[in-house]
Amino acid sequence: MPAFKTHLVGGITGGGVASVASLMLYDLSTIQTFSVFIVGTIGGLLPDLDSDSGKPLSLLFGLISVLIPAIALPHIFQQDVPSPEFLVTYFVLAYFFINTVICGIINKMTVHRGIMHSIPFAVLCGGFGYLIFVSSGRHMAAAAGFAVFFGCMIHLILDEFNSFTLKLGIIPWPKRSSGTALKVKSDSLMITIFIYLNVFIVFVSIGFLY
């Protein structure tokens, strides 16, 4: 399995490509382009949410614990300006809730190289990326959704490339992990149904927005 630094570089590369492509295609602002780069980089790490420990998990949940409450805040306070004491309480509680409760649930319900290392999970993450940024307009939402999906796919491709070794120095030979990244289903029928149901719900939600 590629090291954390390899996936981080892959995510940065994916985020960079997605941000440049979005800038050229949609003429985004500087801050929008940088946001696409950030979410693309995070997308390159998302499949490792099923890691039990280590840098990928701690970095991912650290980022998610800040980004999700920050993105949700304007929807909670659409007119009034929240007080400093509310902001302190809100962000601290959200940080610990995501890092303890949500992280604990994901750890118990997933195994490494499970459904989070799959194409439908990458599609689902891209859909969520679109929904998160849809309030900024279709172009920004499309750019963010693609960046997250592209980052996830780079992660899966790197894992799949690493699942082969060379026999006699020239013959590609699959390891036991071969085929566990670029898959379209889980070994569990229930988990497979669950992930595809979520993909369906997310994209139906996107359709209802227009």
QUIMOJO-V844140 format. One line per field, one symbol per residue. phi: phi as a letter, one per 30 degrees, with the letter a starting at -180 (. if undefined). psi: psi as a letter, one per 30 degrees, with the letter a starting at -180 (. if undefined). burial: # if it has 16 or more other ideal C-beta (glycine too) atoms within 10 Angstrom, else .. A space follows every 10 residues. Layout:
phi: ???
psi: ???
burial: ???
This chain:
phi: .ededddddd dddddddddd dddddchddd dddddddddd ddedceeddd ddajeeddde dddddcdddd ddedddcdbd cddedddddd dddddddddc ddddddddcb bdidddcadd dddddddded ddcddcjddd dddddddded ddddeddddd dddbbcdhib cdbdddddic cdccacdcdd dddddddddd dddddddddb
psi: kkleeeeeee eeeeeeeeee eeeeefhlle eeeeeeeefe eeeffefgfg kfaaeeeeee feeefeeeee efeffejfek kkleeeeeee eeeeeeeefd eeeeeeeffl lkgbffilee eeeeeeeeee eegffgleee eeeeeeeeee eeeeeeeeee efgkljkgff jkkklffkgf ehlgllfkee eeeeeeeeee eefeeeeff.
burial: #..#..#### #####.###. .##..#.#.. .##.###### ########## #....##..# #..##...#. ..#....... .........# ...##..##. ..#..#...# ..######## ########## ####.....# ########## ######.### .##....... .......#.# ###..#.... ##..#..##. .##.......
